[in-house]
Amino acid sequence: MARLFYHRPQFAILDECTSAVSVDVEGAMYKICREMNITLFTVSHRKSLWVHHEYFLHMDGRGSYQFEKIDDNTAMFGS
């Protein structure tokens, strides 16, 4: 994440990058990315990250996928 903040890219793909930090630290890092206008594509199993995103893409491993806007009616999956 330090490189991300230093280089300030237009977008970034994050693959389980916050799995080793607490939810509050994770939230602070995503808040900083939003303030820096960095668009994030996140690979994660944590539902706690949903509040930092507007859409989700779920790939089932068999060639099918689901792409939806995250809202109050979105089916929850993950941990």
C-alpha positions as CSV (number, residue, x, y, z in Angstrom):
1,M,0.0,0.0,0.0
2,A,2.9,2.4,0.6
3,R,3.9,2.2,-3.1
4,L,0.3,2.8,-4.0
5,F,0.2,6.0,-1.9
6,Y,3.6,7.1,-3.2
7,H,2.9,6.6,-7.0
8,R,-0.7,7.8,-6.9
9,P,-1.9,5.7,-9.9
10,Q,-5.3,6.4,-11.5
11,F,-6.4,2.8,-10.6
12,A,-5.0,-0.2,-8.8
13,I,-5.7,-3.9,-8.5
14,L,-5.4,-5.1,-4.9
15,D,-5.2,-8.8,-4.4
16,E,-5.9,-9.7,-0.7
17,C,-3.6,-6.8,0.3
18,T,-5.4,-6.0,3.6
19,S,-5.9,-9.6,4.8
20,A,-3.2,-9.2,7.4
21,V,-4.4,-5.9,8.9
22,S,-7.4,-5.1,11.2
23,V,-10.7,-3.9,9.8
24,D,-10.1,-0.3,11.2
25,V,-6.6,-0.1,9.5
26,E,-8.1,-1.5,6.4
27,G,-10.8,1.1,6.4
28,A,-8.3,3.9,6.9
29,M,-6.3,2.7,3.9
30,Y,-9.3,2.5,1.6
31,K,-10.4,6.0,2.8
32,I,-7.0,7.4,1.8
33,C,-7.3,5.8,-1.6
34,R,-10.7,7.4,-2.1
35,E,-9.4,10.8,-1.0
36,M,-6.5,10.4,-3.5
37,N,-9.0,9.5,-6.3
38,I,-7.5,6.1,-6.9
39,T,-10.0,3.7,-8.4
40,L,-9.7,0.3,-6.8
41,F,-10.3,-3.2,-8.1
42,T,-10.2,-5.5,-5.1
43,V,-9.8,-9.2,-4.9
44,S,-11.0,-10.3,-1.5
45,H,-13.2,-12.5,0.5
46,R,-13.9,-9.9,3.2
47,K,-17.4,-8.5,3.3
48,S,-16.0,-5.6,5.4
49,L,-14.6,-4.2,2.2
50,W,-17.9,-3.9,0.5
51,V,-18.5,-0.5,2.1
52,H,-15.6,0.9,0.1
53,H,-16.9,-0.3,-3.2
54,E,-19.9,0.4,-5.5
55,Y,-19.9,-2.8,-7.6
56,F,-18.9,-6.4,-7.2
57,L,-17.8,-9.0,-9.7
58,H,-18.2,-12.6,-8.5
59,M,-16.6,-15.3,-10.6
60,D,-17.7,-18.9,-9.8
61,G,-14.7,-20.7,-11.3
62,R,-16.8,-22.5,-13.9
63,G,-16.9,-19.6,-16.5
64,S,-19.9,-17.8,-15.1
65,Y,-19.9,-14.5,-13.3
66,Q,-22.1,-12.0,-11.6
67,F,-21.5,-8.2,-11.9
68,E,-23.8,-6.0,-9.8
69,K,-24.1,-2.7,-8.0
70,I,-23.7,-3.2,-4.2
71,D,-26.9,-2.1,-2.4
72,D,-29.0,-3.1,0.6
73,N,-30.5,-6.0,-1.4
74,T,-27.1,-7.5,-2.6
75,A,-26.7,-11.1,-1.6
76,M,-23.9,-11.5,0.9
77,F,-21.1,-14.0,0.3
78,G,-17.5,-14.2,1.5
79,S,-16.3,-14.0,5.1
